[in-house]
């Protein structure tokens, strides 16, 4: 079983209008909130979590993947990211072939920054591209330009790092042609991995408030479905194969870290609001936990030598089955149906096949393109069988 580490860096230079992640600007923090000591705080949390694991009798293999997300990890100094990675290595060990990724805002990195990351052990970087169309970037409150993304990808390649870009579709005012242009621009960058997510409107965000007030149009489900099909067609033609509903990669270039989540491996989440997951062992139920969300309160707990969790819960067998269905039906390798023998009859799998939602590959149920678009429908149908 693999073991992964996620490190959340909650800081951003500014808050994008659509974002409801656990992120903070200096103004959000009340002014004067220093990022300077953040790496040291995360290292302290690592020590505390490792001590807790030992008390629980949890023995993990060396870390197979580490992922720095946010927020914007690259608002910190490159040396801070490297210091946290060094601490992961010292705390748990790193597998020889470990995948080490950081997310990056294209505005915050240059060749020297990327080289320092590569020299420090990072081998993968994920750029927040979102769109290649200036008017869409403005709607999303993004400050970077397409040229910044291209420069970042070029720097990563020069340093021998794998690169990925994230796209968002469904922004208010984005046409189908706008979206095609963004997909083609991502392909033209020559990256080996692309994530494409439908815009989610949270009512508490700036964009959510503007949509509620009628100053921005609300995204359409049909428009987003059309854009998903465009992305899948263009990526596939370019040699990028889907391996998870929102992710495409060249063969062998999938994000191993994200696949770990969908395969439900153990992971330790560090930093404000980060979640952790441990599978059942020795007749003890699995566990999920979540860190205190606000950086200052999280930091107070870390300084006090406490495990800085806001809460935790044991995962029941029924919940574990539900998660297996929800996760397995998101990925190309599919859901192992033998796990549900005697509870979900063969007729249900045949019914889903007849509806064009899945195909059976041996004993694994794999969503079709239609099934990816209607993933929630498949999951609901199967969960009803387990009630």
Secondary structure, DSSP 8 states (H G I E B T S, - for coil): --EEEEEEE-B-SS--TT--SS-B-TTTTTS---STTHHHHHHHHHHHHHHHHHHHT----SEEEEEEEES-GGGS-HHHHHHHHHHHHHHH-EEEEEEEEEEE-GGG--HHHHHHHHHTT--EEEEEEE-S-HHHHHHTT----HHHHHHHHHHHHHTT-EEEEEEEE--TT--HHHHHHHHHHHHHTT-SEEEEEE----TTSHHHHHHHHTSS----HHHHHHHHHHHHHHHHHTT-EEEETTEEESTT-S-HHHHHHHTT-EEEEESTT-EEEE--BTTB-EEEEEE-SSHHHHHHHHHTT---EEEEEEE-HHHHHHHHHHHHTTBTT-EEGGGGTTTS-HHHHHHHHHTTSEEEETTEEEE-HHHHHTHHHHHHHHHHHH-
